[in-house]
């Protein structure tokens, strides 16, 4: 049975006399840093100057330093930069300062699981992964709530790595929502699979395919946009609140019957077979190797596909329609 930790299972005093370095002041880094500071913990920010993230850190009352300075000063170094940058940052600026008794921490297991970062055995390595974007982590904290988190321990050299990780989660507000125990392997592989097969890859291709089917059949692109993209949020919100069954109870019987009888004609055995193939590629490290190589060779394929996606007709129609929705601008 999955172990879940709450406020009573975590003690902020575990980290009160220690310094936490947040490496990368992006959306996740900002949300986490502000929550930790408001929880009474000592936080320093590692962020290179010259960009909006650096300016935002200054505006938020921090005094950003370079990564090496942060790694030298901190007891816990929490890396929150993009996955493909982490190994170089660690090897060039952090590794030399990871003395016995320090902790290296993450919100995604990618670099540890695929051995792009190889920490020494005398430090703690753990993960607290909020299951939501940094802006939501911050907003929920301010409202007295908390985004659920995952906790994983990769190395426990000190003997108190889990206590430290749970204290960190409490500082984020995560123990209000519940902290589920996992491993670096499970978090990494399920996270990548969810993004590729369902949340991003699967959903975006399904939306575009539906839009293309309707417009090629002669229906107005604006109507196709509403039916295949805009209303998706309404359905996902219902699932979020009550699961798939809860969603089905709150749509029309016509919609539910169409769901039950036609859904499996879209997600076929062939689709499920391809999902298994994608999962195998993740598990064997094929995707990680492909992605890191794409970054090393100038991102030509990635940039080309990104541009093609931006130019899809659904984006042009959506941009026009969203411009008419005044509440979207708030």
URCOR-V604417 format. One record per pair of residues at least 12 apart in sequence whose ideal C-beta (glycine too) atoms are under 7 Angstrom apart, sorted by sequence separation. I is the first residue (numbers start at 0). J is the second residue. D is the distance in Angstrom with one decimal. If there is no record, write none. Layout:
# URCOR-V604417
{{I/J/D} {I/J/D}}
This chain:
# URCOR-V604417
{{32/44/6.1} {44/56/4.9} {152/164/6.7} {234/246/6.1} {237/249/5.3} {111/124/6.4} {165/178/6.5} {210/223/4.8} {213/226/6.9} {150/164/5.1} {210/224/6.6} {213/227/6.9} {103/118/5.4} {131/146/4.2} {150/165/6.5} {19/35/6.1} {130/146/6.2} {44/61/4.5} {46/63/4.3} {76/93/5.9} {129/146/4.7} {130/147/5.1} {210/227/4.7} {45/63/6.9} {47/65/6.9} {108/126/5.8} {130/148/6.6} {150/168/6.3} {209/227/3.7} {210/228/6.9} {44/63/4.6} {45/64/6.0} {103/122/5.8} {129/148/5.0} {130/149/6.8} {24/44/5.4} {45/65/6.5} {102/122/6.5} {106/126/6.6} {128/148/6.0} {148/168/5.0} {19/40/6.0} {21/42/6.2} {43/64/6.5} {45/66/4.4} {97/118/6.7} {101/122/5.2} {102/123/4.2} {103/124/5.0} {104/125/5.4} {105/126/4.9} {106/127/6.5} {107/128/6.2} {127/148/5.3} {128/149/4.3} {206/227/5.3} {19/41/6.6} {24/46/4.2} {66/88/5.9} {70/92/6.2} {97/119/6.3} {99/121/4.3} {104/126/6.5} {106/128/4.7} {206/228/5.1} {18/41/4.9} {19/42/5.1} {20/43/5.2} {21/44/5.5} {22/45/4.4} {23/46/6.7} {70/93/4.4} {99/122/6.8} {102/125/6.6} {104/127/6.8} {106/129/6.7} {126/149/7.0} {127/150/5.8} {148/171/6.8} {15/39/7.0} {21/45/6.9} {45/69/3.7} {86/110/5.6} {126/150/6.8} {15/40/6.9} {18/43/6.2} {20/45/5.7} {67/92/4.5} {71/96/4.9} {76/101/6.9} {82/107/6.6} {85/110/4.6} {97/122/5.2} {126/151/4.4} {148/173/3.6} {206/231/6.6} {14/40/5.5} {29/55/6.5} {33/59/6.5} {43/69/5.5} {66/92/4.0} {70/96/4.0} {125/151/6.6} {147/173/6.6} {11/38/6.2} {25/52/5.9} {66/93/6.4} {74/101/5.8} {75/102/4.4} {76/103/5.6} {77/104/4.4} {78/105/5.7} {79/106/6.1} {82/109/4.6} {89/116/4.9} {125/152/5.0} {145/172/3.6} {146/173/6.3} {11/39/6.7} {24/52/4.5} {74/102/6.7} {82/110/6.5} {125/153/6.4} {144/172/7.0} {145/173/5.3} {150/178/5.0} {43/72/6.3} {75/104/6.0} {86/115/4.1} {124/153/4.1} {145/174/6.7} {147/176/4.0} {43/73/6.3} {86/116/5.3} {124/154/4.2} {145/175/3.1} {146/176/5.6} {147/177/4.9} {148/178/4.7} {149/179/5.4} {150/180/5.7} {151/181/5.0} {153/183/5.1} {24/55/6.5} {85/116/6.5} {123/154/5.8} {140/171/6.9} {144/175/5.9} {145/176/4.0} {151/182/5.2} {24/56/4.6} {122/154/6.7} {123/155/6.1} {140/172/3.9} {144/176/6.9} {147/179/6.9} {149/181/4.9} {151/183/5.1} {123/156/5.4} {139/172/6.1} {120/154/6.8} {122/156/5.7} {123/157/5.2} {121/156/5.2} {125/160/5.1} {136/171/6.2} {151/186/5.8} {118/154/6.6} {120/156/6.6} {123/160/4.1} {127/164/5.6} {149/186/5.5} {125/163/6.9} {24/63/6.9} {125/164/4.3} {123/163/6.8} {127/167/5.2} {127/168/4.8} {111/153/5.6} {129/171/6.4} {108/151/6.6} {22/66/5.8} {127/171/6.9} {129/173/6.1} {127/173/6.7} {22/69/6.5} {31/79/6.8} {20/69/3.9} {20/70/6.5} {28/79/4.1} {20/72/7.0} {27/79/5.2} {20/73/3.5} {18/72/6.0} {19/73/6.2} {22/76/6.4} {25/79/6.7} {18/73/4.6} {20/75/6.9} {22/77/6.6} {23/78/6.9} {18/74/5.3} {19/75/4.6} {20/76/4.9} {21/77/5.4} {22/78/4.7} {23/79/4.2} {17/74/4.0} {20/77/6.6} {22/79/6.1} {23/80/3.8} {100/157/6.5} {126/183/6.3} {17/75/6.2} {19/77/6.2} {21/79/6.1} {22/80/6.1} {102/160/7.0} {128/186/5.9} {126/186/6.6} {102/163/6.1} {22/88/6.7} {112/183/4.8} {111/183/5.2} {112/184/5.5} {108/183/3.6} {112/187/4.2} {108/186/4.9} {109/187/5.5} {196/274/5.0} {27/106/6.2} {108/187/3.9} {107/187/6.9} {196/277/5.5} {195/277/5.6} {107/190/6.5} {192/277/6.6} {228/313/6.5} {192/278/5.2} {192/281/5.7} {224/313/6.3} {228/317/6.4} {191/281/4.8} {220/312/6.4} {224/316/4.8} {188/281/5.3} {224/317/5.7} {188/282/5.8} {191/286/6.4} {221/316/6.0} {220/316/4.6} {224/320/6.0} {221/320/6.2} {31/133/6.6} {34/136/6.6} {30/133/3.2} {34/137/6.3} {210/313/4.7} {29/133/5.8} {30/134/6.2} {33/137/5.8} {207/311/6.2} {27/132/7.0} {28/133/6.9} {31/136/6.5} {26/132/5.9} {27/133/3.8} {30/136/4.0} {34/140/4.6} {207/313/6.0} {26/133/4.0} {30/137/3.9} {26/134/5.9} {40/170/5.2} {38/170/4.0} {35/170/4.4} {34/170/6.3} {35/171/6.8} {34/171/4.8} {34/172/5.8} {31/171/5.9} {4/150/6.9} {13/162/5.1} {14/163/6.4} {13/163/5.8} {14/166/4.7} {13/166/3.8} {14/167/6.5} {11/166/5.5} {9/165/3.9} {10/166/5.8} {14/170/6.9} {8/165/6.1} {9/166/5.4} {11/169/5.6} {9/168/6.3} {11/170/6.2} {9/169/3.9} {4/165/5.6} {6/169/6.4} {9/174/4.9} {8/174/6.8} {6/174/4.6} {5/174/5.3} {6/175/6.3} {4/174/6.1} {113/284/5.5} {5/177/6.1} {3/177/4.8} {4/178/4.3} {113/287/4.3} {3/178/6.6} {3/179/5.4} {1/179/5.6} {2/180/4.2} {109/287/6.9} {1/180/6.6} {83/290/6.8} {83/291/6.2} {83/294/4.4}}
